[in-house]
């Protein structure tokens, strides 16, 4: 029996057709798979933070962490080069204004104080000597004037007697003229001496003023040296708490070195750091509150630091109410500043990394809450715990406000309950 054989050309055509069909299947499969959406990842509902979009009054606030700091702080510095002898009070102790914190020693300062005292005494002695000398000179002039006045009176009497005798013809005319001339000369001498006495009194005042100025200068120097000597007994200066002692016994100090810091513990203020992006809306006088972890007290913004340090701005809060028990300097606090009250707004809890006036995407839950779809949202004004919605969401929508950065490439996610 003869077997029919296929020609080589037919076999080759069949292989080509099979290869083409296989290639077509691969292409169609690839295209189909490329059009499939990526599988939605599953997120535990218990680990997600979900909030509902609301409409109504919105309170804009900013928050910052910080500490309680004293309003009245006094740094004590060395007024002279000295050596620390003893530290009498340690940091943390309550002190009075006259409490001696530590003792310093400076032999050169003690010598300077003694020199200033002797210079003052010498200046006072010189002043008294000059005044006594001027008094003697004035008395001598007054005595001379008294003698001249007596001689003038005698000459006047003699001139009057000679004039009478001349009228009676008992004395020559020349004699009367001589006696009259003598009386007139003495009268002029008296006037001149009296003028010199008045001028000398003016000169006395000037000379004494110079001496008095030297005495006051020496006294001021003496008091300064005395004050420096007393400052070797370093005192607190104000009632409060000794916060810091920066030196140790035996240490050598230069003039101006900070020794200690004393603060009034009964007058504190809050000092918080606010992000520079939120600090632009903070104004002096705005109401605020301070959480000391042991109570909340009302406050107000009293100062805004003009400088930005590491992305934050320092804001001082003046406390308007009594502080709770346990409040002390350097206590950690949280401060909240009220910026404004918006009477009507669409808002939601503040999502992670949300920025004021910027667009972003959030996952919005569907009706039964089993899945969430990514939607674009336009944000408005920002608060500490909420943010205004200007587009993309409606009142009543539920959105995830926790961190969803791990699912940026997915258009939707599944939410799984713990029981599932």
Number of C-alpha atoms within 10 A of each C-alpha: 3 4 5 6 6 8 8 8 8 10 10 10 11 11 11 12 11 11 12 12 12 12 12 12 12 12 12 12 11 11 11 10 11 10 8 8 9 12 11 16 13 13 18 12 16 11 12 15 13 18 18 17 17 19 17 11 13 20 18 19 20 20 21 20 16 20 21 23 21 21 16 15 16 18 15 18 17 20 18 20 18 21 20 19 17 17 17 12 15 14 15 13 12 18 21 15 12 13 17 18 20 23 18 24 19 16 12 12 18 17 13 17 21 15 15 21 19 14 19 22 16 14 21 19 14 16 21 15 12 16 17 12 13 19 14 12 16 18 13 13 17 15 12 15 19 15 13 19 17 14 17 21 15 15 21 20 15 17 22 16 15 23 21 14 16 16 13 9 10 11 15 13 14 11 15 20 14 12 19 19 15 17 21 15 12 20 18 13 15 21 14 13 17 17 12 14 19 13 11 16 16 11 13 19 13 12 16 16 13 13 20 17 14 18 21 15 15 21 19 14 19 22 16 14 21 18 13 19 21 13 18 24 17 22 19 25 16 18 17 23 22 24 22 16 19 11 17 14 14 13 12 15 19 13 11 12 17 16 19 23 18 28 25 22 20 16 18 22 22 31 28 23 22 25 17 16 12 18 19 10 12 19 17 13 13 15 18 22 22 30 17 22 13 12 12 16 17 18 23 23 22 18 16 17 13 9 11 14 12 8 11 18 22 21 25 23 29 23 20 13 10 11 20 14 9 11 19 20 21 15 14 18 20 20 27 22 24 21 18 15 11 13 10 10 18 19 26 26 21 18 21 12 11 16 16 16 15 11 16 15 16 21 23 24 21 13 10 7 14 15 19 23 17 19 15 14 17 16 22 19 17 21 22 17 14 18 25 25 24 17 13 14 20 15 13 12 15 21 26 21 21 18 13 15 9 7 15 11 9 14 16 21 20 18 20 16 12 9 4 5
